[in-house]
């Protein structure tokens, strides 16, 4: 199954929250944040979380289907802005232990490859200008 993203609306965000989401990439291109914000707002409406402050104004969160994140039962991706950069984050390669602290899994070494796969998917499926 190819990668598929399922948008998590603000009403469901809390239940999808994982403390293991970490930054995959910060993309710093002039105008990129405004362009992506507009595209995501048009496609999905209100962001998954209400961000407050100048350094972070939106956060769209998705469940990812079609990518193995074993032993974690799910995979989360976030697209947000942070200090005028576009931030891609994910819990790929991370898992919460019994004390809810993030620990690395065997997939951690493949986070860069997953990030490239995610950027490619976002460019193709949502026409996000991430190159």
C-alpha positions in Angstrom: 0.0 0.0 0.0 1.5 3.4 -0.9 1.7 6.1 1.7 -1.6 7.8 2.6 -2.2 10.6 5.0 -5.4 10.8 7.1 -6.0 14.3 8.4 -6.7 14.6 12.2 -9.0 17.5 12.9 -8.7 19.6 16.0 -11.6 17.6 17.7 -9.6 14.4 17.5 -6.1 15.8 17.9 -5.8 15.1 21.6 -6.4 11.4 21.1 -3.8 11.2 18.4 -1.2 13.1 20.3 2.1 11.4 20.8 5.0 12.7 22.8 7.4 11.0 20.4 6.9 13.4 17.5 10.3 14.9 16.6 11.4 17.2 13.9 12.3 15.6 10.6 13.2 18.7 8.7 13.0 22.5 8.8 12.6 24.0 5.4 13.6 27.6 5.0 12.5 29.0 1.7 11.1 32.5 1.2 7.3 32.4 1.0 7.1 28.7 1.7 5.2 28.9 5.0 2.5 31.2 3.6 2.1 29.1 0.5 1.8 25.8 2.5 -0.5 27.4 5.1 -2.9 28.5 2.3 -2.8 25.1 0.5 -3.5 23.2 3.8 -6.2 25.6 4.8 -7.9 25.1 1.4 -7.6 21.3 1.5 -8.3 20.6 5.2 -9.7 23.8 6.8 -8.8 24.5 10.4 -5.5 23.1 11.6 -5.3 20.2 14.0 -4.1 22.4 16.8 -4.7 26.0 17.6 -1.2 27.5 17.7 -0.6 30.7 19.6 2.2 33.1 19.1 4.3 34.5 16.3 6.8 31.7 16.1 4.1 29.0 15.4 0.7 29.7 13.8 -0.5 26.4 12.4 0.0 22.6 12.9 -1.7 20.0 10.6 -1.4 16.5 12.0 -1.9 13.2 10.0 -2.1 9.5 10.6 0.1 7.8 8.0 -1.1 4.6 6.4 1.1 2.3 4.2 4.4 2.9 6.1 5.6 0.4 8.7 6.6 2.0 12.0 6.9 -1.2 14.0 6.7 -1.8 16.9 4.5 1.3 17.2 0.9 0.7 16.3 0.5 4.0 14.4 2.6 6.7 12.6 2.0 10.4 13.0 3.2 13.3 10.8 2.9 17.0 11.5 3.3 19.9 9.2 3.7 23.2 11.0 5.5 26.5 10.9 8.1 27.4 13.4 10.0 30.7 13.4 9.2 31.3 9.7 10.3 27.9 8.6 8.2 25.0 7.5 8.6 22.1 9.9 7.9 18.5 9.1 7.8 16.2 12.2 7.0 12.6 12.8 7.2 9.9 15.4 8.8 7.5 12.8 11.5 5.6 14.6 10.3 6.5 18.1 8.1 4.7 20.6 6.8 5.7 24.0 8.0 3.3 26.8 5.9 2.3 29.8 6.7 5.6 31.5 5.6 7.5 28.3 9.1 8.6 27.5 10.3 8.5 23.9 12.8 5.7 23.0 14.4 5.0 19.6 13.3 1.9 17.7 15.2 0.0 14.9 13.5 2.4 12.4 15.3 5.4 13.8 18.3 4.9 11.5 15.9 5.3 8.5 14.3 8.6 9.6 16.1 10.5 6.8 14.8 8.1 4.2 11.3 8.4 5.6 11.6 12.2 5.5 12.5 12.1 1.9 9.6 9.8 1.2 7.3 12.1 3.0 8.5 15.2 1.2 8.0 13.4 -2.2 4.5 12.3 -1.1 3.5 15.8 -0.1 4.8 17.3 -3.3 2.8 14.8 -5.4 -0.4 14.4 -3.4 -0.9 18.0 -2.2 1.3 19.8 -4.7 3.3 21.3 -1.8 6.4 23.1 -3.1 9.0 21.3 -1.0 11.8 20.9 -3.5 
